[in-house]
Amino acid sequence: MTASSQDILPLSHPIRVESITLRPVAVEIAPGGDDLPAIATFLGVASVEALKANYSLSRNGDRVKLEGMIKAGLHQNCVVTLDPFPVELNVPVKLDFAPEAEIAAMAKPSEDDEIDIEVLLNEEEPPEPIIDGMIDLGTVTLEFLALSLDPYPRKPGVAFSEPSPETPAESPFVALLQLKRDE
């Protein structure tokens, strides 16, 4: 992540990879009340009342393993009534990080390798890049939170009912046809 894209995000919590040990390091992210309106705007929701992320980070060589949980209380707008309604989210997070060079080497096929287009459904996700020796837990939090939002939120108990079809307006050609028959 570049410095300019970090400026755009309303939540940033960078961690230096060197500070992470083999033993799990606990990190908590709980943005203050001043940051929550900006996070709500970024996520495209009516409001964010509470946001807390608890992560456990451990390092093995240059690789980092992240596990944790994001808890959020927010309001989304119903797609039927447009009224805001409360939503509680508990989002599990599990990611692996590796240096950018290692990821580039894994993605670059050698000249002898054939390109394989087979999609393996049970294959693990590739690791996320460690950029400039840093991992931004704020970005991770926002990405996972955004992915867990319902794209078409519906207030509980609200059902969409299709409007009754209107009788189509009489075509102007019907009047012309009538004039022709009258002659």
C-alpha positions as CSV (number, residue, x, y, z in Angstrom):
1,M,0.0,0.0,0.0
2,T,1.4,3.4,-1.0
3,A,1.5,6.4,1.2
4,S,-1.1,8.2,-1.0
5,S,-3.6,5.4,-0.7
6,Q,-3.1,5.3,3.1
7,D,-4.1,8.9,3.3
8,I,-7.5,8.1,1.6
9,L,-8.4,5.4,4.2
10,P,-10.1,6.6,7.4
11,L,-8.4,3.9,9.5
12,S,-4.7,3.2,9.6
13,H,-2.8,1.0,12.1
14,P,0.6,0.1,10.7
15,I,2.7,-2.6,12.4
16,R,6.4,-3.1,11.7
17,V,7.1,-6.8,10.9
18,E,10.3,-6.7,13.0
19,S,8.2,-6.0,16.1
20,I,6.3,-9.3,15.6
21,T,7.8,-12.3,17.4
22,L,7.4,-16.1,17.1
23,R,5.1,-16.0,20.0
24,P,1.7,-14.4,19.1
25,V,1.4,-10.7,19.7
26,A,-2.1,-9.4,20.5
27,V,-3.2,-6.2,18.9
28,E,-6.5,-4.4,19.4
29,I,-7.9,-1.7,17.1
30,A,-10.7,0.4,18.5
31,P,-11.1,3.7,16.5
32,G,-12.5,6.6,18.5
33,G,-15.8,8.4,18.0
34,D,-14.2,11.0,15.7
35,D,-13.1,8.3,13.2
36,L,-16.4,6.4,13.0
37,P,-18.3,8.9,10.7
38,A,-15.4,8.8,8.2
39,I,-15.4,4.9,8.4
40,A,-19.2,4.9,7.8
41,T,-18.7,7.2,4.7
42,F,-15.9,4.9,3.4
43,L,-18.1,1.8,3.9
44,G,-21.2,3.4,2.4
45,V,-23.4,2.8,5.5
46,A,-25.7,5.1,7.4
47,S,-23.5,5.1,10.5
48,V,-20.9,3.1,12.5
49,E,-21.5,3.1,16.3
50,A,-18.9,0.7,17.4
51,L,-15.9,-1.0,15.8
52,K,-13.3,-3.2,17.5
53,A,-10.8,-5.6,16.0
54,N,-8.7,-8.1,18.0
55,Y,-5.8,-9.7,16.2
56,S,-3.1,-12.2,17.0
57,L,0.1,-11.9,15.0
58,S,3.0,-14.3,14.8
59,R,6.1,-14.4,12.6
60,N,8.0,-17.3,11.2
61,G,11.0,-16.0,9.3
62,D,9.8,-13.3,6.9
63,R,6.2,-14.6,6.9
64,V,3.5,-13.3,9.3
65,K,0.3,-15.1,10.3
66,L,-2.7,-13.0,11.4
67,E,-5.8,-14.4,13.0
68,G,-8.6,-12.4,14.8
69,M,-12.1,-11.1,15.0
70,I,-13.8,-7.9,14.0
71,K,-16.9,-6.8,15.9
72,A,-19.0,-3.9,14.6
73,G,-22.3,-2.2,15.3
74,L,-23.6,-0.1,12.5
75,H,-26.7,1.0,10.6
76,Q,-27.3,0.2,7.0
77,N,-30.1,1.6,4.8
78,C,-32.8,-0.9,3.7
79,V,-33.0,-1.3,-0.1
80,V,-36.8,-1.4,0.1
81,T,-37.8,1.3,2.6
82,L,-34.5,3.3,2.6
83,D,-34.8,3.4,6.4
84,P,-31.6,2.8,8.4
85,F,-31.6,-0.3,10.6
86,P,-29.1,-1.7,13.1
87,V,-26.6,-4.5,12.0
88,E,-24.2,-6.4,14.3
89,L,-21.2,-8.0,12.6
90,N,-18.7,-10.6,13.9
91,V,-16.2,-11.2,11.2
92,P,-13.4,-13.8,11.5
93,V,-10.1,-12.9,9.9
94,K,-7.3,-15.2,8.9
95,L,-4.5,-14.1,6.6
96,D,-0.9,-14.9,5.8
97,F,1.6,-12.2,4.8
98,A,4.9,-12.6,2.9
99,P,7.5,-10.2,1.5
100,E,6.6,-8.7,-1.9
101,A,9.6,-10.2,-3.6
102,E,8.6,-13.7,-2.4
103,I,5.0,-13.2,-3.7
104,A,6.4,-11.9,-7.1
105,A,8.6,-15.0,-7.4
106,M,5.7,-17.3,-6.7
107,A,3.5,-15.6,-9.3
108,K,6.1,-15.5,-12.0
109,P,6.2,-18.7,-14.0
110,S,9.5,-20.0,-15.3
111,E,10.0,-20.5,-19.0
112,D,9.7,-24.3,-18.7
113,D,6.4,-24.1,-16.8
114,E,3.2,-24.4,-18.8
115,I,0.4,-22.0,-17.9
116,D,-2.2,-23.8,-15.9
117,I,-5.7,-22.4,-15.9
118,E,-7.2,-25.0,-13.6
119,V,-9.1,-23.5,-10.7
120,L,-8.7,-25.4,-7.5
121,L,-11.5,-24.8,-5.0
122,N,-9.8,-26.1,-1.9
123,E,-6.5,-24.3,-2.6
124,E,-5.3,-21.8,0.0
125,E,-5.3,-18.1,-0.7
126,P,-1.9,-16.7,-1.7
127,P,-0.3,-14.6,1.0
128,E,-0.8,-10.8,1.2
129,P,2.3,-8.6,0.5
130,I,4.3,-7.1,3.3
131,I,5.1,-3.6,1.9
132,D,8.2,-1.8,3.1
133,G,8.4,-4.0,6.2
134,M,4.9,-3.0,7.3
135,I,1.4,-4.4,7.6
136,D,-1.5,-2.0,8.0
137,L,-4.1,-3.6,10.2
138,G,-6.4,-0.7,9.6
139,T,-6.6,-1.6,5.9
140,V,-7.2,-5.2,6.8
141,T,-10.0,-4.3,9.1
142,L,-11.7,-2.0,6.6
143,E,-11.4,-4.6,3.8
144,F,-12.8,-7.5,5.8
145,L,-15.6,-5.3,7.2
146,A,-16.5,-4.0,3.7
147,L,-16.6,-7.6,2.3
148,S,-18.9,-8.8,5.1
149,L,-21.6,-6.1,4.5
150,D,-24.8,-7.2,2.8
151,P,-24.8,-5.5,-0.6
152,Y,-28.6,-5.4,-0.6
153,P,-29.6,-4.9,3.1
154,R,-33.2,-5.5,4.0
155,K,-34.7,-4.3,7.2
156,P,-36.0,-7.4,9.2
157,G,-39.7,-8.0,8.4
158,V,-39.8,-5.9,5.3
159,A,-40.7,-7.6,2.0
160,F,-40.6,-6.3,-1.4
161,S,-43.9,-6.5,-3.2
162,E,-44.1,-6.0,-6.9
163,P,-46.4,-3.2,-7.9
164,S,-49.6,-4.1,-9.7
165,P,-49.3,-3.8,-13.4
166,E,-50.9,-0.7,-14.9
167,T,-53.2,-1.0,-17.9
168,P,-51.2,0.0,-20.8
169,A,-52.1,3.3,-22.5
170,E,-53.9,3.0,-25.7
171,S,-51.6,3.2,-28.7
172,P,-52.0,6.3,-30.9
173,F,-52.1,3.9,-33.9
174,V,-55.4,2.4,-32.5
175,A,-57.0,5.9,-33.1
176,L,-55.7,6.0,-36.6
177,L,-57.0,2.5,-37.3
178,Q,-60.4,3.6,-36.1
179,L,-60.4,6.6,-38.4
180,K,-59.5,4.4,-41.3
181,R,-62.4,2.0,-40.5
182,D,-64.9,5.0,-40.3
183,E,-64.2,5.9,-43.9
